[in-house]
Amino acid sequence: MGEFLSDLTRYPFLQHALIAGVLASVACGIIGSYVVTKKISYIAGSIAHTVLGGLGAARYFQVVHHWDWFEPLYGAVLASLLAALAIGVVSMRARQREDTVIGALWAIGMAAGILFISQTPGYNEDLMSYLFGSILMVSAQDLWLIAGLDLLVAIVGALFYNQFLAICFDEEFARLRGVRVELFYLLLLCLTALTVVLLVTVVGIIMVIAIITLPAAVAGAFTKRLWHMMVLSALLTVFFTATGLALSYGPNLPAGATIIVIAGAAYLFSVVGLRFFRSKH
């Protein structure tokens, strides 16, 4: 921990990693609370796995066709938004096929990413960094994109808080009150897609669902109102990210995996602790 704090003042890559974690925590707190409340973590998982297809395609066109402007995160944003819209439309129009479409997008996204990566000449970047996170490799340019996406998610989430709240708890009541349920459901999925892209840089594709849901689940155990849950979830995500970075730095452990272990331990502790406390009272 001491080594991390000392090097944090000297090395820009550590500063970038910490800033990325803090920025991503804002969107994670807001959207994670919606995902947990609405119980759509399986949809978020499918969106997360299509991100690899976007990342691989972007790198392929960047290297092979010299699209220098087409950064991997741009491809991730495009792929995740397309997946969110596809899943949303299917879930609203043909619910009996929803699981099939989610599973298909999950598999196709991963497979397409691997194919693009295998066909990219001179591609030396480790695939594991996308799958398990590469927060220590976040650049200043990535930070600007993360900050922009984060601001967009926060603004839209705040502007339409009441509409999202209504569709999370009672779609039929929301529809009777004149809320355009389908529109806001698609918008929520798109915001989830952007949040997934933010968090892929922190913990990777495989563990992104854990960091979306675990802080929100812990926060939900101690709060009664949704906006309280969002604030506490965002603060917990900052704590998990910063602590995971600090603890993984000295022993040279994977930062993403360390963050998830801490978040998972906090969740288990909160569940067991609450049950023990309630049994005593």
C-alpha positions, -999 to 999 in steps of 0.1 A, spaced: 0 0 0 28 24 9 46 17 -23 15 24 -43 9 57 -26 45 67 -31 46 58 -68 11 74 -74 27 108 -71 54 100 -96 40 78 -124 13 91 -147 0 56 -156 -10 50 -120 -27 84 -119 -46 76 -151 -57 43 -137 -70 58 -105 -88 86 -124 -103 60 -148 -116 40 -118 -132 71 -102 -148 83 -134 -162 48 -142 -176 46 -107 -201 74 -113 -217 56 -142 -214 23 -125 -233 36 -94 -262 50 -115 -266 22 -141 -257 -6 -117 -285 4 -95 -310 3 -124 -296 -30 -136 -299 -47 -102 -334 -32 -96 -347 -41 -131 -330 -75 -129 -314 -73 -163 -278 -84 -154 -280 -112 -180 -287 -86 -207 -258 -65 -195 -236 -97 -197 -245 -102 -234 -238 -66 -242 -204 -69 -225 -193 -98 -246 -202 -81 -278 -177 -55 -269 -148 -78 -279 -162 -78 -314 -161 -40 -316 -126 -38 -300 -112 -64 -324 -129 -48 -355 -116 -14 -345 -80 -26 -341 -83 -45 -374 -94 -15 -394 -69 7 -376 -39 -15 -385 -50 -31 -419 -68 -2 -434 -49 26 -416 -80 41 -399 -58 57 -373 -87 77 -358 -107 45 -351 -97 38 -316 -107 4 -300 -130 21 -276 -149 37 -305 -155 2 -318 -165 -10 -284 -191 18 -281 -206 11 -315 -208 -27 -309 -223 -24 -275 -250 1 -286 -260 -21 -316 -262 -51 -292 -283 -31 -267 -308 -20 -294 -311 -55 -309 -317 -71 -275 -342 -44 -265 -362 -47 -297 -364 -85 -294 -373 -84 -257 -402 -61 -265 -414 -77 -297 -407 -114 -291 -401 -123 -255 -401 -160 -261 -369 -156 -282 -352 -132 -259 -329 -158 -243 -319 -172 -277 -310 -138 -290 -291 -129 -259 -271 -161 -261 -264 -157 -298 -251 -121 -294 -230 -132 -264 -213 -159 -285 -211 -140 -318 -195 -110 -302 -168 -130 -286 -162 -151 -318 -161 -120 -340 -136 -103 -318 -113 -133 -318 -115 -136 -356 -107 -99 -361 -78 -101 -337 -64 -132 -354 -64 -114 -388 -47 -83 -376 -10 -83 -388 16 -74 -362 -11 -74 -335 10 -78 -303 -14 -65 -277 -24 -92 -253 -61 -104 -257 -61 -110 -219 -60 -72 -213 -94 -69 -229 -108 -100 -212 -95 -93 -177 -90 -55 -178 -61 -32 -185 -67 -3 -162 -29 3 -158 -27 9 -196 -53 36 -198 -40 66 -217 -48 103 -214 -68 100 -246 -88 71 -231 -96 92 -201 -112 119 -222 -134 94 -239 -143 78 -205 -150 112 -190 -173 121 -220 -193 88 -218 -195 91 -180 -209 127 -182 -234 115 -208 -246 86 -187 -248 108 -155 -268 136 -173 -293 113 -190 -297 91 -159 -305 122 -138 -328 139 -164 -350 108 -167 -347 95 -132 -384 93 -126 -391 75 -159 -364 49 -153 -376 45 -117 -411 38 -130 -401 12 -156 -378 -6 -131 -405 -12 -105 -438 -13 -125 -440 -11 -163 -478 -13 -164 -483 15 -140 -457 36 -159 -476 29 -191 -509 40 -175 -492 72 -164 -482 80 -200 -446 70 -198 -432 57 -231 -420 25 -216 -404 10 -248 -384 42 -255 -370 45 -220 -363 8 -218 -342 11 -250 -325 42 -236 -317 24 -204 -301 -5 -223 -280 20 -243 -268 37 -211 -260 2 -198 -240 -4 -230 -220 28 -225 -213 19 -188 -201 -16 -199 -176 0 -222 -164 23 -194 -159 -7 -170 -143 -30 -196 -112 -7 -193 -113 -12 -155 -120 -49 -149 -123 -64 -184 -151 -81 -203 -154 -113 -182 -157 -95 -149 -177 -64 -159 -210 -78 -148 -196 -83 -113 -185 -47 -109 -218 -35 -123 -239 -56 -99 -219 -62 -67 -216 -25 -55 -252 -19 -63 -263 -51 -45 -243 -41 -14 -257 -6 -15 -293 -19 -19 -289 -39 13 -284 -6 33 -307 19 15 -344 23 8 -345 48 -20 -330 43 -54 -310 76 -56 -295 67 -22 -285 33 -36 -269 51 -66 -248 74 -45 -236 46 -21 -230 23 -50 -208 49 -67 -188 55 -35 -184 18 -30 -171 13 -65 -145 41 -60 -134 23 -28 -132 -11 -44 -113 3 -74 -88 23 -54 -83 -5 -29 -79 -31 -56 -53 -10 -74 -33 -4 -42 -34 -40 -30 -25 -54 -65 3 -30 -72 30 -43 -49 26 -81 -55 20 -74 -92 -14 -90 -92 -40 -84 -119 -58 -52 -108 -92 -61 -123 -93 -95 -106 -83 -79 -73 -110 -53 -75 -136 -80 -81 -124 -101 -52 -127 -71 -29 -162 -63 -42 -173 -99 -39 -160 -102 -3 -178 -70 6 -211 -84 -9 -207 -117 10 -199 -99 42 -229 -76 38 -253 -106 32 -240 -127 61 -237 -97 84 -272 -85 78 -287 -120 83 -267 -124 116 -278 -89 128 -315 -96 119 -314 -130 136 -301 -113 168 -329 -87 167 
